[in-house]
Amino acid sequence: MLKDHLITSIVDNFSHMNDFSEKHFLTANDVAVDVFFLKNFVDVKELHKTIKNILSFEEPLLFRNIFHLLPFVSTELFPVEKGKDELAKKLEKGWVTLSFSSEPETLLLLALVKVENRSLSQPENEAIIIGPQVGFNEDLNTNISLIRRILPSKKLYIKEFSVGQEISKIVTIMYIEGLANPLDVEQIEKRLETLNTKVDTILNAAQLSQLLEDNAYSLFPTIRLTERPDDAALTLLKGRIIVLTENSSYALSLPSRMTDFLHSSEDVNLRWPIAIFIRTIRLFAVLLSIILTPLYVGALTYHYEVIPEALLTSIGSSRSRVPFPPLLEALLLEFIIELLREAGARLPTKVGQTIGIVGGIVIGTAAVEAGFTSNILIMLVALGALASFITPSYLMGTIVRFIRFPMILLAGSLGFFGIASGIFFLLLHAVRQYSLGSPYTLPVFPFSSKGIRSLFLYLPIEKIIKGNVFKKAAFTLKSYDSPTKKGKDIDE
C-alpha cells in the first residue's frame, strides 16, 4: 500500500534523530492513528490537547468530520502521491503528520510549531535619538507585523517565496502598489525564483543580499540592510522594495542608491535646518575619512611646499624622533586603530568600551613617547576614524575604512597624483554599478535635478507630506542596461 510505504520511508529517514517521535493510538471506533513529529519544533501541549479531542470523537473518523476539533492553526491535507521528499520538508519545518487508517490516500498535517523568539529590543547598530526605539527580531511574522503597524494600508503588498533546494527558507517581499516600480518588483521576483534553483539554502538576510547583488565583486555594498521597522516603512514610502528573511533580524532595501547609505531614518524626525546640517556633515565626514591620512602621507613624502612654514616646523619637531617614513608610520597607526575597533566590537559591551578608550589613550601616548609616531598623525588618524563612524550604515562605514589603506599606499608612492587617481577610480567604479538593474549613483549619474536637491536640501515636513503620496507616482517606467549578474571583477 502506497501510504504504508510512505510512512515506513519517513520513519527510516528520521529514526536516527533523537527528537523524532512517533506515536500510535487506537480510537473508540477502532481507527488506528499514527502521529509523527520533531518534538523540539512542536508545541507538545497543544498537540496533546488535539490528539485527546480526536481520540474521544465518537463519529466516523474522517477528515471532513474532525476539522472543528482541530486548533485554529494551519492545516493541510497531504496526498500520499506527493512522496516522502515533500513530507520530509514539512516535518523539518515543524509540521505534525497524522495518519488515519480510515483515510488510506491522505495524511493530515498540522502546523503546531513552537515559536521561541527574542523579545523586541532597541536596534544595536542603528541607534537614533528621536524616533521609535524598537528593532526587528528573528521571527518573520513579527517583523512583518511591525511594518504593518506603521503602514496599515491595503496597498501594502506582501509576497512569499521559498529559497533553497535542500533546506528552504521563506523570503518575503513587501512593496506599496502605486509607489513601487513594477519593473523593480518583477526583477526581484525573477531573481528569487532563479535563486531557488541555484542554492541549497541561505542562513540570513546578509547572505541573501550578496546573492541578489548585480555585481558580487563590487567594492561598494549595493543593497542596504536595516534593522529598524521605521526605516523599512520610510523606504516603502519612497517606492522601494523591502525583503525579509526568516531567522534574520535585518531587512533588505531594493533598489539602493549610494546616497541611501549616508541617510538615516532619524532625518525625517528632525527640523529641516538640522537635517540639512547633519546630512552635510556626513558627506564631508566620509570624504575626510578617506583622504585625511593620505594627504598627510602625500604632503610629507612629495609635496612639502603645500604645507605652511609654521606648520611644517611643528611637524618636523614632532617627527624628529620617528624612525619610519610617513607611509609606514601611517599604515602602522591605521592598523592599530583597526585592531582596537575590532577588539572593542568582539568583546562584551562594557569591556569593549574600556578597551576602546583606555587602549587608545595608552597605546597612543606610549607610541609617541617611544618615537614610533608623531602627535600630529595620531590626531589625523583619530579624526579619520571618528569620521568613518558617522556613517549610519555599518557596511558603508567598513568600506570607507578599508579604502583608506589603498589610498595611503597610492599617496606614499605617487603623492597627490596617486590620491587623485584613487578618487577617480572610486568614482568610475561607482558609476558603473547597479542595484536591481537601477544605476547605483542616481541622482548624480544619471543626473536628476530633483534628486540632487533631496540629497541636502531637506524641506520642512509640511512640504514633504502635503497631499496624498499614494497618488503621486514615485517611479518612471524605465529600464536600464544593467550588467546584471555578470560576476565581473572590480572594473574588470
C-alpha positions as CSV (number, residue, x, y, z in Angstrom):
1,M,0.0,0.0,0.0
2,L,1.4,3.4,-1.0
3,K,0.5,5.1,2.3
4,D,2.2,2.4,4.4
5,H,5.3,2.6,2.2
6,L,5.4,6.4,2.6
7,I,5.2,6.1,6.4
8,T,7.9,3.4,6.5
9,S,10.2,5.6,4.4
10,I,9.7,8.6,6.7
11,V,10.4,6.6,9.8
12,D,13.6,5.2,8.3
13,N,14.8,8.6,7.3
14,F,14.1,10.3,10.7
15,S,14.7,7.4,13.1
16,H,18.4,8.5,13.7
17,M,17.2,11.8,15.0
18,N,16.8,11.8,18.8
19,D,14.0,14.4,18.7
20,F,11.9,12.4,16.2
21,S,8.8,11.0,17.8
22,E,6.2,8.5,16.5
23,K,3.1,7.7,18.5
24,H,0.4,5.1,17.8
25,F,-3.2,5.3,19.1
26,L,-6.5,3.4,18.6
27,T,-9.8,5.3,18.8
28,A,-13.1,4.1,20.2
29,N,-14.1,3.2,16.7
30,D,-11.0,1.0,16.2
31,V,-9.4,3.5,13.9
32,A,-5.6,3.5,14.0
33,V,-4.0,6.9,14.4
34,D,-0.2,7.3,13.8
35,V,1.4,10.6,14.7
36,F,4.9,11.7,13.6
37,F,6.7,14.9,14.6
38,L,10.0,16.5,15.7
39,K,9.4,17.3,19.3
40,N,11.8,20.2,19.5
41,F,9.8,22.1,16.9
42,V,6.3,21.3,18.1
43,D,4.1,22.8,20.8
44,V,3.6,19.5,22.7
45,K,0.9,20.8,25.0
46,E,-1.3,21.9,22.0
47,L,-0.6,18.6,20.2
48,H,-1.6,16.6,23.3
49,K,-4.9,18.5,23.5
50,T,-5.6,18.0,19.8
51,I,-4.9,14.2,20.0
52,K,-7.2,13.9,23.1
53,N,-10.0,15.5,21.2
54,I,-9.6,13.2,18.2
55,L,-9.4,10.1,20.3
56,S,-12.6,11.0,22.1
57,F,-14.5,11.5,18.8
58,E,-17.4,9.0,18.6
59,E,-18.5,9.6,15.0
60,P,-16.7,8.1,11.9
61,L,-13.1,9.4,12.0
62,L,-12.9,11.2,8.6
63,F,-11.2,14.5,7.8
64,R,-14.4,16.3,6.9
65,N,-15.8,15.4,10.4
66,I,-13.0,16.4,12.6
67,F,-11.9,19.9,11.4
68,H,-13.9,21.5,14.2
69,L,-11.8,19.6,16.7
70,L,-8.5,21.0,15.4
71,P,-6.9,24.1,16.8
72,F,-7.2,27.4,14.9
73,V,-3.9,26.9,13.1
74,S,-2.8,26.0,9.5
75,T,-4.0,22.6,8.4
76,E,-3.2,20.8,5.2
77,L,-4.4,17.6,3.6
78,F,-1.4,15.8,2.1
79,P,-2.0,13.3,-0.7
80,V,0.4,10.4,-0.4
81,E,1.3,10.8,-4.1
82,K,3.4,13.8,-3.3
83,G,6.1,11.5,-1.9
84,K,8.4,11.4,1.0
85,D,10.6,14.3,0.0
86,E,7.8,16.8,0.2
87,L,6.6,15.3,3.5
88,A,10.1,15.3,5.0
89,K,10.3,19.1,4.2
90,K,7.1,19.6,6.2
91,L,8.3,17.6,9.1
92,E,11.6,19.6,9.2
93,K,9.7,22.8,9.4
94,G,7.8,21.6,12.5
95,W,4.6,20.3,11.0
96,V,2.9,17.3,12.7
97,T,1.8,14.3,10.5
98,L,-1.3,12.4,11.4
99,S,-2.3,9.2,9.6
100,F,-5.7,7.7,10.0
101,S,-6.5,4.1,8.8
102,S,-9.9,5.4,7.8
103,E,-8.2,7.7,5.2
104,P,-5.9,5.5,3.1
105,E,-5.0,8.1,0.5
106,T,-4.3,11.2,2.5
107,L,-2.4,12.4,5.5
108,L,-3.4,15.3,7.8
109,L,-0.7,17.9,8.6
110,L,-0.9,20.4,11.5
111,A,1.2,23.5,11.9
112,L,1.8,23.3,15.6
113,V,5.1,25.0,15.5
114,K,6.6,26.1,18.9
115,V,7.6,29.7,18.5
116,E,10.5,30.9,20.6
117,N,11.5,34.4,19.8
118,R,13.9,37.0,21.2
119,S,11.9,39.8,22.7
120,L,11.8,43.1,20.9
121,S,14.6,45.5,21.8
122,Q,16.4,48.6,20.6
123,P,18.4,48.3,17.4
124,E,22.1,47.7,18.3
125,N,23.7,49.1,15.2
126,E,21.3,51.9,14.1
127,A,20.6,53.8,17.2
128,I,18.8,57.1,17.0
129,I,17.8,59.8,19.5
130,I,14.4,60.9,18.2
131,G,12.2,58.2,16.8
132,P,10.9,54.7,17.6
133,Q,13.2,52.6,19.8
134,V,12.3,49.1,18.5
135,G,14.1,46.9,16.1
136,F,13.4,43.7,14.1
137,N,14.0,40.3,15.7
138,E,14.5,36.8,14.1
139,D,10.8,36.0,13.7
140,L,9.5,36.7,10.2
141,N,5.8,37.2,11.2
142,T,6.8,39.6,13.9
143,N,8.9,41.7,11.5
144,I,6.0,41.9,9.0
145,S,3.6,42.9,11.8
146,L,6.0,45.7,12.9
147,I,5.9,47.2,9.4
148,R,2.2,46.7,9.1
149,R,1.6,48.6,12.3
150,I,3.4,51.6,10.8
151,L,1.8,51.3,7.4
152,P,-1.7,49.8,7.9
153,S,-2.7,50.1,4.2
154,K,-4.4,47.8,1.8
155,K,-1.9,49.0,-0.8
156,L,0.9,47.3,1.1
157,Y,1.5,44.1,-0.8
158,I,3.3,41.1,0.7
159,K,4.5,38.1,-1.4
160,E,6.2,35.0,-0.1
161,F,8.9,32.9,-1.8
162,S,10.8,29.8,-0.9
163,V,14.6,29.9,-1.4
164,G,16.9,26.8,-1.1
165,Q,16.7,23.4,-2.7
166,E,17.9,21.3,0.3
167,I,16.8,23.5,3.2
168,S,14.2,26.0,2.0
169,K,13.8,29.4,3.8
170,I,10.9,31.7,3.5
171,V,11.7,35.1,1.9
172,T,9.0,37.8,1.8
173,I,9.0,40.9,-0.3
174,M,6.9,44.0,0.6
175,Y,6.0,47.0,-1.5
176,I,3.3,49.6,-1.9
177,E,1.2,49.4,-5.0
178,G,1.4,52.6,-7.0
179,L,4.6,53.7,-5.4
180,A,7.0,50.8,-6.2
181,N,8.2,50.5,-9.8
182,P,6.6,47.4,-11.3
183,L,9.8,46.7,-13.2
184,D,11.7,46.5,-9.9
185,V,9.0,44.2,-8.4
186,E,9.3,41.9,-11.5
187,Q,13.1,41.9,-11.3
188,I,13.3,40.9,-7.6
189,E,10.7,38.2,-8.2
190,K,12.7,36.7,-11.1
191,R,15.9,36.8,-9.1
192,L,14.3,35.0,-6.1
193,E,12.8,32.3,-8.4
194,T,16.1,31.8,-10.1
195,L,18.0,31.8,-6.8
196,N,15.7,29.0,-5.5
197,T,17.2,26.6,-8.2
198,K,20.8,27.6,-7.6
199,V,21.5,27.4,-3.9
200,D,21.0,24.7,-1.3
201,T,20.0,27.1,1.4
202,I,20.5,30.6,2.9
203,L,21.2,31.4,6.5
204,N,20.2,35.1,6.9
205,A,19.4,38.3,5.1
206,A,23.1,39.3,4.8
207,Q,23.8,36.2,2.7
208,L,20.7,36.8,0.6
209,S,21.8,40.4,-0.1
210,Q,25.1,39.1,-1.6
211,L,23.3,36.6,-3.7
212,L,20.9,39.3,-5.1
213,E,23.6,41.9,-5.9
214,D,24.1,42.9,-9.5
215,N,27.8,42.6,-9.2
216,A,29.1,40.3,-6.5
217,Y,32.7,41.7,-7.0
218,S,31.7,45.3,-6.4
219,L,33.7,47.3,-3.9
220,F,30.6,49.1,-2.6
221,P,27.6,47.5,-1.0
222,T,24.7,47.8,-3.4
223,I,21.9,46.5,-1.2
224,R,21.2,48.3,2.1
225,L,20.4,46.4,5.3
226,T,18.4,47.9,8.1
227,E,17.2,46.6,11.5
228,R,14.7,49.4,12.0
229,P,10.9,48.9,11.1
230,D,10.5,52.7,10.8
231,D,13.4,52.8,8.3
232,A,11.8,50.0,6.3
233,A,8.4,51.8,6.3
234,L,10.1,55.0,5.1
235,T,11.8,53.0,2.4
236,L,8.5,51.6,1.2
237,L,7.0,55.2,1.1
238,K,10.0,56.1,-1.2
239,G,8.8,53.5,-3.7
240,R,11.4,50.9,-2.9
241,I,11.0,47.2,-2.0
242,I,11.7,45.6,1.4
243,V,12.9,41.9,1.5
244,L,12.5,40.0,4.8
245,T,14.0,36.6,5.6
246,E,13.1,34.1,8.3
247,N,15.6,33.8,11.1
248,S,17.1,37.2,10.3
249,S,16.7,40.5,12.1
250,Y,17.6,42.6,9.1
251,A,15.6,43.8,6.1
252,L,16.9,44.4,2.7
253,S,16.1,47.7,0.8
254,L,16.0,47.4,-3.0
255,P,17.0,49.2,-5.2
256,S,19.6,51.1,-3.1
257,R,21.4,54.2,-4.0
258,M,24.9,55.1,-2.9
259,T,23.4,58.2,-1.1
260,D,21.0,56.0,0.9
261,F,23.9,54.7,2.9
262,L,24.5,58.2,4.2
263,H,20.9,58.9,5.2
264,S,19.3,58.0,8.5
265,S,15.6,57.4,9.4
266,E,16.1,60.0,12.1
267,D,16.4,62.7,9.4
268,V,12.6,62.9,8.9
269,N,12.2,63.4,12.7
270,L,14.5,66.4,12.9
271,R,13.7,70.0,11.9
272,W,14.7,70.8,8.4
273,P,17.7,73.0,9.1
274,I,19.2,70.4,11.5
275,A,18.6,67.6,8.9
276,I,20.4,69.6,6.2
277,F,23.3,70.3,8.6
278,I,23.7,66.7,9.7
279,R,23.5,65.3,6.1
280,T,26.2,67.8,5.0
281,I,28.4,66.7,7.9
282,R,28.0,63.1,7.0
283,L,29.1,63.7,3.4
284,F,32.2,65.7,4.4
285,A,33.0,63.1,7.1
286,V,33.2,60.3,4.5
287,L,35.5,62.4,2.3
288,L,37.6,63.4,5.3
289,S,37.9,59.8,6.5
290,I,39.1,58.7,3.0
291,I,41.7,61.4,2.2
292,L,42.9,62.9,5.5
293,T,45.7,60.4,6.3
294,P,46.6,60.0,2.6
295,L,47.0,63.8,2.3
296,Y,49.4,63.8,5.3
297,V,51.5,61.0,3.7
298,G,51.5,62.6,0.3
299,A,52.4,66.0,1.6
300,L,55.3,64.8,3.7
301,T,56.6,62.4,1.1
302,Y,56.4,64.6,-2.1
303,H,54.8,67.9,-1.5
304,Y,56.4,69.8,1.4
305,E,55.7,73.1,-0.4
306,V,51.9,72.9,0.2
307,I,52.5,72.9,4.0
308,P,52.6,76.3,5.7
309,E,56.0,77.1,7.1
310,A,54.8,77.4,10.7
311,L,53.0,74.0,10.5
312,L,56.0,72.4,8.7
313,T,58.2,73.4,11.6
314,S,55.8,71.8,14.1
315,I,55.5,68.6,12.0
316,G,59.3,68.4,11.7
317,S,59.7,68.8,15.5
318,S,57.0,66.1,16.1
319,R,58.7,63.7,13.7
320,S,62.2,64.3,14.8
321,R,62.4,61.0,16.8
322,V,60.3,58.9,14.4
323,P,62.5,56.4,12.5
324,F,59.9,55.4,9.9
325,P,58.9,57.1,6.7
326,P,55.4,58.7,6.7
327,L,53.9,55.8,4.7
328,L,54.9,53.1,7.1
329,E,54.0,55.4,10.1
330,A,50.5,55.9,8.8
331,L,49.9,52.3,7.9
332,L,51.1,51.3,11.4
333,L,48.7,53.7,13.2
334,E,45.8,52.8,10.9
335,F,46.4,49.1,11.6
336,I,46.4,49.8,15.4
337,I,43.1,51.7,15.1
338,E,41.5,48.8,13.3
339,L,42.8,46.4,15.9
340,L,41.2,48.5,18.7
341,R,38.0,48.8,16.8
342,E,37.7,45.1,16.1
343,A,38.6,44.1,19.7
344,G,36.1,46.5,21.1
345,A,33.3,45.1,18.8
346,R,34.0,41.5,19.7
347,L,34.4,41.9,23.5
348,P,31.4,42.2,25.9
349,T,29.9,45.8,25.8
350,K,31.4,47.1,29.0
351,V,34.8,45.6,28.4
352,G,34.8,46.7,24.8
353,Q,34.2,50.4,25.7
354,T,37.1,50.2,28.2
355,I,39.4,48.7,25.6
356,G,38.5,51.4,23.0
357,I,39.0,54.3,25.3
358,V,41.9,53.2,27.6
359,G,43.6,51.2,24.9
360,G,43.6,54.2,22.5
361,I,45.0,56.6,25.1
362,V,47.6,54.2,26.5
363,I,48.8,53.0,23.1
364,G,48.8,56.5,21.6
365,T,50.8,58.0,24.4
366,A,53.2,55.1,24.5
367,A,53.7,55.3,20.7
368,V,54.6,59.0,20.8
369,E,56.9,58.6,23.8
370,A,58.7,55.7,22.2
371,G,59.2,57.6,19.0
372,F,57.1,55.3,16.8
373,T,54.8,58.1,15.6
374,S,54.1,61.8,15.8
375,N,51.4,63.6,17.7
376,I,50.0,65.2,14.5
377,L,49.5,61.8,12.8
378,I,47.7,60.4,15.8
379,M,45.3,63.3,15.7
380,L,44.7,62.9,12.0
381,V,44.2,59.1,12.2
382,A,41.8,59.6,15.2
383,L,39.8,62.2,13.2
384,G,39.6,59.9,10.2
385,A,38.4,57.0,12.4
386,L,35.7,59.2,14.0
387,A,34.6,60.5,10.6
388,S,34.1,56.9,9.4
389,F,31.9,56.1,12.4
390,I,29.5,58.9,11.5
391,T,28.2,56.8,8.5
392,P,24.8,55.4,9.5
393,S,25.4,52.2,7.6
394,Y,27.8,49.7,9.1
395,L,28.6,48.2,5.7
396,M,29.5,51.6,4.1
397,G,31.5,52.6,7.2
398,T,33.5,49.4,6.9
399,I,34.2,50.1,3.2
400,V,35.3,53.6,4.0
401,R,37.8,52.4,6.5
402,F,39.1,49.8,4.0
403,I,39.5,52.3,1.2
404,R,41.9,54.3,3.4
405,F,44.6,51.7,3.1
406,P,45.0,51.6,-0.7
407,M,44.7,55.4,-0.7
408,I,47.6,55.7,1.8
409,L,49.7,53.4,-0.4
410,L,48.9,55.5,-3.5
411,A,49.7,58.7,-1.6
412,G,53.0,57.2,-0.4
413,S,54.0,56.0,-3.9
414,L,52.6,58.8,-6.2
415,G,51.8,61.7,-3.9
416,F,48.8,63.8,-4.6
417,F,48.6,62.3,-8.1
418,G,48.0,58.9,-6.5
419,I,45.3,60.3,-4.3
420,A,43.6,61.9,-7.4
421,S,43.9,58.6,-9.3
422,G,42.4,56.7,-6.4
423,I,39.4,59.0,-6.1
424,F,38.9,58.9,-9.9
425,F,38.9,55.1,-9.8
426,L,36.3,55.1,-7.0
427,L,34.1,57.4,-8.9
428,L,34.4,55.5,-12.1
429,H,33.8,52.2,-10.3
430,A,30.7,53.7,-8.5
431,V,29.0,55.0,-11.7
432,R,29.3,51.5,-13.3
433,Q,27.4,49.8,-10.5
434,Y,23.7,48.9,-10.5
435,S,21.3,47.9,-7.8
436,L,18.4,45.8,-9.0
437,G,19.2,47.0,-12.5
438,S,19.0,50.6,-11.5
439,P,22.0,53.0,-11.5
440,Y,23.8,53.0,-8.2
441,T,24.8,56.7,-8.4
442,L,21.3,58.1,-9.0
443,P,20.6,61.0,-8.9
444,V,24.1,62.2,-9.5
445,F,24.6,60.0,-12.6
446,P,22.3,59.8,-14.5
447,F,21.6,63.4,-13.4
448,S,18.3,64.3,-11.7
449,S,17.9,67.9,-10.5
450,K,15.0,66.9,-8.2
451,G,17.1,64.1,-6.7
452,I,20.1,66.3,-6.3
453,R,18.1,68.8,-4.2
454,S,16.9,66.0,-2.0
455,L,20.5,65.0,-1.1
456,F,21.0,68.1,1.1
457,L,18.0,70.4,0.9
458,Y,15.6,68.8,3.3
459,L,12.3,70.7,3.1
460,P,10.0,71.4,6.0
461,I,7.9,68.4,6.9
462,E,4.7,70.2,5.7
463,K,6.1,70.4,2.2
464,I,7.0,66.7,2.2
465,I,3.7,65.2,3.5
466,K,1.4,67.7,1.9
467,G,-1.1,65.9,-0.4
468,N,-1.7,62.2,-1.0
469,V,1.6,60.4,-1.5
470,F,-0.3,57.4,-2.8
471,K,-1.5,59.3,-5.8
472,K,2.0,60.5,-6.7
473,A,4.0,58.2,-9.0
474,A,7.3,57.6,-7.3
475,F,8.8,55.9,-10.3
476,T,9.4,56.1,-14.0
477,L,8.7,53.0,-16.2
478,K,12.2,52.9,-17.5
479,S,14.7,50.1,-17.7
480,Y,18.5,50.5,-17.7
481,D,21.1,48.4,-19.5
482,S,22.4,46.8,-16.4
483,P,25.3,44.3,-16.5
484,T,23.1,42.1,-14.3
485,K,24.8,39.1,-12.6
486,K,27.8,39.0,-14.9
487,G,30.1,38.4,-12.0
488,K,32.8,40.7,-13.3
489,D,35.7,41.7,-11.1
490,I,36.2,45.3,-9.9
491,D,36.1,47.4,-13.1
492,E,37.1,44.3,-14.9
